[in-house]
Amino acid sequence: QGPSAISEIDRAYKTVSQWVPNVFLTPSGHAGKEFLKIIKQLFDEFNDEGPLRPVAVKMILIAGPLLLQKPSARSKAKDHLDCLARRLSLWKEGNLSALLREGKTIQSKLLKSKRKPSSLKIFSTLMGKGQVSAALKWISSCPPSALPVDDPVIEALQAKHPPAKPMNDACTLAGPVDTPDPILFNSIDGTLVRKAAKLTRGSPGPSGIDAEGWGRILGSKHFKSVGTDLCESFAKFIRILATENVNPDHISALLASRLVPLDKRPGLRPIGIGEILRRIAGKCMSLVLKSDVTSATAPLQTCGGVEGGVEASVHSIRQLYDDPATECVLFVDASNAFNCLNRQSALQNTGVLCPSLYQYLKNLYGRPTDLILRGTGKNILSAEGTTQGCNLAMDFYGIGIMELIYILKQHAPNCHNSWFADDSAGAGKAEDVKLWWEALQFFGPRIGYFPQPEKTCLLIKDPNKLEHFRAMFPGIQVTVEGTRYLGSFIGTKEATNNYVTTKVDEWVNDIKDIATTAASEPQYAYSAYCYGVMKRWSYLMRTTPDIGSLLDPIEKAIKNTLLPALTGLTTVSESLRAAFALSPKNGGLGISNPVETSDLEYNCSVMINEDLIKAIIANRCELFLPDTDKISKAKIHCKKLKLEKEQQKKFNLLNTCGEELGRQVALASEKGASSWLSSLPLKHCG
């Protein structure tokens, strides 16, 4: 304790935040429990305003890389136990210098090592952690690559993170901010923390412990009452952030993110990776306040947690485009929207529209936060907009921009519009859409929304009026064919088919990439397909009508490439293909035929999101709360339709296939026989 100790902890944090992630999972047993007790004591120091409160969060975040640092690439569990026991003694003695010296030595060996894991090895490691999306990137034809952090890259990153601006009254809601009763957050307890930890996925933030590591610390039953007590202390910490003003210096380390400049070829995309603890806390807040965020944003802004929001946005704009009364649809592209949002205006709007979330966001966004460029010793400040690596960024953005949506509604009341975060679209008569566009250009920049005319697209229906619309909307792309919108396509049948065909060609290559991994990692390849690759066209099927026949190349790639790679068979017969298309509980692999399921998927999506689609088309700004009973009944009905269709397929298969295949399907249909197929093969689960 004391100023010198605080300075030493600050220096330790600055050092470890530059380290390469290299921690082992917290071992069970006495040493692991002692580690958890240290983390709990530090949370209690913060919660009870103890003398270590100013540095308690930093100490929590440096404890992982200092105490759980792997001694070598080939170290075993016993080595980890010995290291942790020895380091715990140094920690309790307050000997941070010795811990830092050891950590620096290990890190220097890592940096000197020339061994680089293969893409397949990285794929397997990430799949073993349940990070399917990240794993798939490493077996694609263009795996992700980070740009070297030199001066030009740092300048480009700084340009994408503008300085803070004062609140702009033009797009800020006036009115007092109500303070919710703290009892609202009583449901944030140890049980919810454990649930949120299990739901959280992702790479480590600056402190180096990833979601798997914190998931074990907070969610493992090996630690018994010690783990339960830690979860309760962390839950109290979250409740304090949600109900009290906290000194921003005390939680600055929790709010910091690791900034990675990904190569866009050309250009760069800044990717922020926040601390896992922050993401778990944000997940708890989302679970508790989901209905509050939905009521503050829906129906016109669908990114605020409303179920099926993005699909409803696509369906509503498609129906508006098909409406004979609609002359044009304007699809707006904004520049660097999340980083340019006026933070102070957005916070005030949140306080008025969603007061239950206000105090938590105020603690997170009350001052600029650090974006750490690992290995350089340099940081960039996030002073405006939402912070890279914050899992509440979408909710914050959606609520923060609502006043702009209200203003546009006042200036162009007859223009139907839908928003999903910064992706906006306006439809209707040409004069109404023009009023909406002019108001957006005028008021948007006042809250940090900067429309880009050169990337904005106007879709018209009458090709004879092409020049008329170009004169009416100067500087904007005008088309009669169509454009991409939220992962789907709005436009003519021919243009839609061309778009789908292009995507199908990409997905066929993805299937081939998965098939190449099946020789050495068949279960990982199967899981990556079911939980990752297959989802890519599932979304397109749910949002784009009449595309079943266009998906035939995918089905051919599945039958002729993927299934032989997974099963070791040279060819797959029609009967066997039909068996593999059945769900695991019915004796199959769940690798469905997209040609056969496309129309049903689309109809189910429209049915489930019917009320939200109608509300968007009606251009309603008043309170919208989803009818959960109606949605549940629609889901049950859709599930029943799919089940009936599958039962019919199974009946037809068993009546036509041979006796041997029928016996295999019957055996695979027995209870528990297919449980290994319906879960991710996580390494920590064996």
N, C-alpha and C positions, 0 to 999 in steps of 0.2 A: 504494500500500500504506500501512498504518497506520490508526489509529483515525479520522482525518479522512476518508480515502478510503472506509472502510467506511460511515461516516455518510452520505457523499455518495451512495453506491450505494443505501443504504436509502431515502434521500429520493427518488432517481430512480425506484426501484421503486414507491413509494407514489404517485408522480405518474403514471407510465405505466399502472399498473393501473386507473386511472380513465378512460383514454382510450377513445375509440370505435375499434374495429378499422379500420385504414386502411393496410394494408401491401400491397406488391406482391410477386409471386413472385420468389424469388432468381434473378437472371439468370445465365445460363451465361457462361463466359469468366473472365478473370483476376479481376475484382472479385467475382464470385460465389464463386470458389474461396477468395479471401482472407477472405470472410465465414465460410465453412465452417471455415477454419483457426482463426479466432478462437473459434468454438464448440468445436472440438476441443481447443484449448489450455485452455479453461476447464474442460471435462470432465476433462482430464488434471490440472489443478490440484486438482480435487476428489479424483480417484482416487488421486493420489500424495501427498495430504495436504500440498499446497503452501501457501504463505502466504496465498493468496487463497481457500482452501477455504471459510471462513465465508461468503463472498459469491459464490462461483463460480456457483452455481445462479441467484441473482438476476441476475448479469451475463449469463448465457445468456438469461434471459427478458426482460431489458430491451434486449438487442442487437437483437431483431427490430423492436420499435416505434421505436427510435431510429435504426437504420440503414436500415430498409426502409420507412419512412413515405412514402406516396405524396405527392408535392408538390402535386398538384391532381387534381381529379376527371377531367380529360381528359389527364393526362400520358401520354406514350408511353414505349416501351421505352428509347429513347436518353436521355430525361430521367431514368429510373430508374437507368441505368448511371452517368450523370454524378453524380447525387445520392449513390449508394452509394460511388463512388470518393472523393468529397470527404468524406463522413461517416466513411469508414474512416480517413482521415488524422486527423480530429479524435479518433476513438476511440483510435487508437494514441498520440496525444499526451496522452490522459487528459483531454481537454476535454469532460467530460460536460455542463458548464453550457451550452456552445454548442449541443450536440445537443439538450438539453432545451428551450432557448429556441426553436430551429427547430421542434421537435415541438409545442410549445405554440402557436406561431403557426399552424401547419397545423390543429391541433385547434380553435382558436378560429374559424377560417374554416368548418370543418365544422359546428360547433354553430350558427353564425349562418345557415347555408344553410337556406332554406325549401323546397328541392327535396326531395320525397319520392318515391321510386320507386313505381310502381304495383304492385299485387299480381301482375300478369302478369310484370312485369320481375323481381320477386323470385323468382317461380316459375322463370323461365328461368335466372336466375343460379344458383340452388340446384341445378337439374337439371344444369347444366353442370359442377357440382362433384361430382355423384353423390349428392347428399343428397336422395334421393327422398321419404322420409317428411316431411322438413321442407318440401320444395317443395309437396307436396300440401296442406298446411295453408293455404297462401296462395291457393289457388283454390277453397277450400270456401266455403260460404255463411256460415260463422262463422270467419274467419281469426283466428289467435292474437293476443292483445293483452296487453301487459304493463301492470300497474297502475302509476300514478305512485307513486314511493317517498316517501310522506309519513310522518308520525309514526304514524298508525293502522296503516299497512301494515307499518312496521318493528316495531311492537309485536306484530302478528299473526305476523310471521316469527320473532321471538324466542320467541314462545309455542310454535312448532313445533320449536324447537331447545333442548331443556331442558338444564340444567346437568349436569355429570358426577356420577355416583353411585358410591359404593364398590362393590367386588365383593360379590356376594351368594352366599354359600356354598350356598344351597339349590338353585340351578340352575347350579352350577359344578363341572366335573369335577375331582376331586382327582388328583394324580399329577405326576410330573416331566415336563418338556418336553424331549424328545430333540432334540439338535442334529444336523441332517443333514450329511453330508459335503459340502463345497463342490463336489466333482466333479459332484454332481447338477445343478448349474447351468451346467456347461461348454457345454451346447448353446445357451445364450444367447450368441450371437455376432453378428457384423455381418450375416450372412445372415438370421438370425431377426429382427433389428431391422428390416431392409428389408421382410421379409414382413409384420411387424406394422404397419409404417407404411403399407403399401399397403392393409391390411385396415381401417385406422382411418378413420372418417368423423366429421364433426361440426364444430360451430362453435368459435370460439376461446375459450380461457379468459381469465383476466385479462391475459395478455401480448399478446393480439391476433393471434397466428398460428394459423390454422385447420388442419384436417387436410390440406387440399390443400397448404398452405404447408410444413408439416413433412414431408409425404410427398415433396415435391420435394427438400427439403434432404437427407433421409435416403435417398430411393429413386431419385433421378434418376441416370442413367448419364452425364449431361453433365459431372459433376464428377469422374468417373474415380477415380483413387486417393485423391484428397482426400475424396470422399464415402465411400469404403470405410473409410478411416482414422477418419473421424468416427463411422461406425456401430460400429466396433470399440470406440472409446472410450466411446460411449453404452452398449454392451453390458456393458463392464466396470463402468460406473456402476450398472447394474441388478443385476449380480452382487454388488456391494458392499451394496446395499440388501437383498438376499436373504440375506446371510450375516453381516453385521456390525452392531453397534449404531452408529447414526449420530446425531450431535448433531441433535436436531429443529430447532434454530434454523438449521442449515445448509441444510435442505431445505424450510423453511416456505413459500417461494414456489412450489415445485413442487406442494405440497399444497393451496394456496389454490384456491378456485373462485369463479366469477362467479355470484351469486345473482340470479335473475330471478323476481319475483312474477307469475305468470300469472293472469289473471282467469278464475275458474271459473264466474262468473255463476250463483249468488252465491258469495262466498268467494274464496280464492286458493289457488294451488298453487305451492309453492316449487320452482323448477327450478334445479339446480346444474349449471354447465358448467365442468368441470375442465380443467386444462392438457392440451394434446394430448400433450406428452411423458410426462406421467403415464399417460395412457391407452395410449400405445404400450408403455410399460414394463409396465403391467398386462396388456396383450395378450400380451406375451412370457411373463410368468409363467403366464398361463392356458394357453398352448400347451404349456408344459413340464410343468405340474402338473395337467393336466386329470384324469388317472386317479386322482391322489391325492385331489383334491377329491370326485370321484365316489364313491370307496370310503369317504370319511368321512361322506357324507350319504345316498346311495341305500340302499334304495329308498324309504323313507318320506318323505324330503325330496328333491324332484326338481329343485330349482333349481340344484344344484351341478355343472352341466356334463354331466349324464347325457343322452345323445342321446334326443330325443323325450320328455323328462321331463314337460312340460306336457300333451302329448297323452295320455301314459300315465296321468297323474293323473285326467284327465277320463274316460277309458275305464274305469278301475278303479272310480271312484265310480259311474259309470253302471251297471256290471255289479253292483255291490253293491246299488244301488237296485232293480235288476230281480230280485235274489235273493229268493225267497219268504220266506227266513228273516229278512230285514231288515225291521224295523218302522219305522225312521226314519233320516234322514240330517241331521246338523247342520252347517250352513255358517257358519263363524265369521268375523266381521269385527273386526279389531283397530284401535285408534286410533293413528295416526301411528307405525306399527310400526318402520320403518327408522330413524327419528330417536330412538326411545325405547329401543332395544336397549341393555342394560347392556354398555358397551364393554369394561370390564375383565373381566367374566365371559366375554364372547364371545372375547376374546383368549386367556384361559386355556383355554377349550374348544378353540380352534383349535390351541393348542400341544400338547394331548393327542391330538386326533383327526387333525390334519393338520400335523405339525411342520415339514414342508418349506415351508409357506406362512407359518409363524408369524413368523419374523424380519422378513420383508418387511412383513407387516401391522402388526407392532409398530412399525416405523419410520414407517409411514403414520399409525397411530392412537395412537401413544404420548403425544401431547399434543393439545390442541384446535387446530383449524385454522381459518383465516380464510375466511369467506364474504363476498365483496366486493360491495357494492351500488354499482355503477358510477355515477359522476356525483354521488354524495352525500358522498364522503369518509368513509363509515361502513362498518364491518364488523360481522358477526355471527359469534360463535364456534360452531363445531360441536364440542361437547365430549362428546356421547353419541351412541350409535347409529353408523350408517354415514355417511360424508360424501357430501353432494351432489356429483355429478360424478366419483365413483370407479367405474371399470368393474369393480372386484373387489368392489363392495358386495354383489352378489347371493351370491357365493361366501362372503364373510365372514358375511353374515346366516345363510345356510343352515347353515354349520358351527357358528356361535355359538349357535344355538337348538336344536341336537341334544340337549343334556342335558335340556331341557324335554320333548322328544319321548320320550326314554327314561323320564323320570319318569311321564309320562302312560300309557305302556305298562305300567308297574308297577302303577299305581292302577286302570287299566281294561284289563286284558289281552285282553278279548274284544271290545273296541271297535275296529273296523277304521278306520284313519285314514290320510289322505294329506295331505302338505303341499307347496305350491309357494311358497317364501319364507314370507310371513306369511299366505297364504291356506290355511286348514286346513279339513278336513272329517272328521267322524267318523260311522260308520255301523254299525248292528247292532240288537240288542234295545234297547228303551227304557231298561231299567235300566243296561245297559252304557254307552250314550251319555250318560246322566245322570251316571254316575260320571266319565266322561271330561270332561264339561263342568264339573263341580264342581272337579275337579283342575286344569283349565286356568284357571279363575277364581282359584284359590288360588295356584298356583305361577307362572302366567304373569307377573303383575306383578313378581315377584321378579327376572325377567331382562329386564323392560321390555316384556312382551307384555300389552297391556291389552285384553281382549275387550270389545266393545260389545254388550250384550244387545239394545239397541233396533235394531241393524243386523244382528244375527245371525238366521239363518232356520232353522227346523226343518221339514223336509219329511217328512210322514207319508203312509202309504199307505191307511189306513182312515179314511174321512171320518166314520165314526160315533164315532171316538175323539178328535175334535177338541178338545172341552172337557177331556177327560182329559189330553191332552198339554199344553194351555195351563196347567192347574193344576200339572202335573209340571215344566214349564219356564217359570216365571213371568218376565214381562218380555221374552220372546222372541217374534218373529213365528212363528206356526205356520201352515203352508199344506199343502193336499193337492194343489196344482197343480204347483208347481215353482219353481225359482229359477235365476238366472244363476250360472254357475260357470266361472271361468277362460276367459271368452270363448265358452263354449258354454252349454247349458241342460240341466238335469237335472229331470225331472218327467214329467207325463202327456203323452201324444201331442198333445192339444189345446193345452195350454199351451206346449209346445215349438214347435208350428206357429205360434202367435201371436207368440212371440218371434222366430222366423226371419222371419216376414212383416214385422215391424217393422224388423228389420235390413235386409231386402231393400229396403224403401222408402228407407232411408237410402242404400244403395249405388246405387240407381237415380239418386238425386240426385247422387251422386259421379260417376257415368258422364256425366251431363249437364254437370257442371262441367268434366270432362276434355274433353268434346266442344267446349266453348266456346273452349278454348285451341288446338284443332287448326287453326283457321283461320290463325293466325299462327305457331304452333310445332308443326307436325304430328309431327315426330320426337320432340320432348320429350313431347308428349301421348301418343304411342304407348308410349314407354319408361315414363312415369309410370303408365300403365295396367298394363303387363306386370309391372313391378317393384314396384308399390305397390298400386293399387286392387284388382287381381285377387287379391292375396294375402289380402285381407280376408275374402272368402268361401271362399277355398281352405282356410283354417284351420277355418272352421265346417264345411265339407264333410268334413274329416278327423276331426272330433270329434263330429259329430252325424249319426245314421243317418237314412235314408229322408227326405231333404229335397229330392230332385231336383226334384220337381214344383213345389215352393214357390219355386224359383229361376227360374221361367219369366219373371217381369217383368225380371230382369236380362238374360236372353237377348234379350228384345224390345228393351230399351234399347240393347243392343250392336248388334243388327241394324238398328234403325230410327234410331238417333241417333249412336252412336259411329263405326261403320264409314262411313256417309255423310260424316261430318265429316272422317275421316282420308283418305278416298279421293277426295272431291269428287263422288261419285256421288249422284244423286238418290234412287235406291232400290237395294237390294242383293238380288239374286235368291237363291233357295234354293241353287242350285249354287255361286254365288260365296261365299255364307256358309259352305258346307261347305268350300270351298277355303281361306278365311281361317282356319278352325278348325284346319287342319293345322299342324304345327310348321314353323318356318322351313326346316329342312333337307329337309322334304318339299314345299316350295313354297308354304307358307302364311304366315300372320302369327303363329301361335301364340295367337290369340284364341279359346280353346276355348269350347264350349257347356257351361256349368255344369250344365245339366239332364242332359246325357249323361255327365258325368264324376263326378258327386257320389258315387254308390254305390261306384265303383271306388276313389276317393280314401279313403273311409272304411274299406273293407276292407283296403287297403294299410297304412293307419296302424295298424290293429289287428294285422295280421300282423307288421309291423316291430317293434312295441313289445310283442310277446306276452310275453316273459320278464319285463319290468319290470312289466307289468300283473299278471301272476300273483304276483310278489313283493310288490306292494303289497296285493293282496287277501289273501294269506297272512299279512299283518301281520308280516313279517319285520323284525327289527332287526339281524341279523347281516350280515357283509360281503357286499356285492353288487357284482359286476363284470360288466358286460354281455358277452355272448358275441358278440364282434365278427364272428366268422366266420358265425354264424347270422344276424346282422343284415345282413351283406353279401349273403348268399345270398337273404334275403328282399327286399332292395332290388333285386337283379338280377332276381328273379322278378317283382316288381311292374313293373319297367321293361319286362320282356319282355311282360307282359300289356298294358301301355299301348301298346307298339310294335305288337303284333299287332292291337289294336283300331284303331289309327290306319291301319295298312296296309290293313285291310279297308275303312275309310272312304275311303281314297284310291282303292282299287280300284273301289269302287262309284261314286265321283265320276267317275273317268275313263271308266267305262262308260256314264255317263248324260249327262255334260256335252257341250257342243259341241266342235268341233275346235279353235276358237280358244282357249277356256279351257284345254283339255287341253294345248295347246302352251305356254301361259303357265306352267302349273304345272310342266311338264317343264323349261322353261328356269330357273325359280326354284329347282328342285331340284338344279341342277348345283352341283358343289363350289365353295364360296366365294361363290355368288351371294347368299346370305342372311346373310353374316357381319355385315353392318352392323345387322341386325335383332336379333341375339343379344348385343349389347353396349351398354352405356350410352354415349350421345353426350357424352363428357367434353370440356370445352373445351380442356384442356391437351393432349389427344390430337389436336386439330384437327377 
